[in-house]
């Protein structure tokens, strides 16, 4: 049995309540994107992707904050992911407008062929 989005949210809310964790959200939605580039992608091609991603906040008004960096962990658990991007939206509607936005879609076309893997994780920022 697999739950739909509402079912997953219901279960998550009940688990948080059982652990005594506050569900108070700041309302912000964080969109975490991790990239693992193909071995044959040059440093210049990686930088082109980084620059293109960093340009999106000026093109897409629903992005309220943006940050990025490369892995510097000493734990050696990054599984080949080297670049992390954190895109913040006011809410889910902001993210939902961002995903099909022409500037984001052009970025997806640029980055897609260069990636070995991508991981996307969205969460509501908690106070």
GIZITA-V931596 format. One record per backbone hydrogen bond with DSSP energy under -0.5 kcal/mol. NH is the residue of the N-H (numbers start at 1). CO is the residue of the C=O. Records with the same first field share a line. If there is no record, write none. Layout:
BEGIN
NH->CO + CO
END
This chain:
BEGIN
8->4
9->5
10->6
11->7
12->8
13->9
14->10
15->11
16->12
17->13
18->14
19->15
20->17
21->16
26->125
27->125
29->89
30->28 + 123
31->87
32->30 + 121
33->85
34->119
35->83
36->117
38->114
41->38
46->42
47->43
48->44
49->45
50->46
51->47
52->48
53->49
54->50
55->51
56->52 + 53
58->55
59->55 + 56
60->56
61->59
63->60
64->62 + 88
65->88
67->86
69->84
71->82
81->78
82->35
83->35
84->69
85->33
86->67
87->31 + 85
88->65
89->29
90->62
95->91
96->92
97->93
98->94
99->95
100->96
101->98
105->101
106->102
107->103
108->104
109->105
110->106
111->107
112->108
113->109
114->111
115->111 + 112
116->36
117->36
119->34
121->32
123->30
125->28
127->24
END
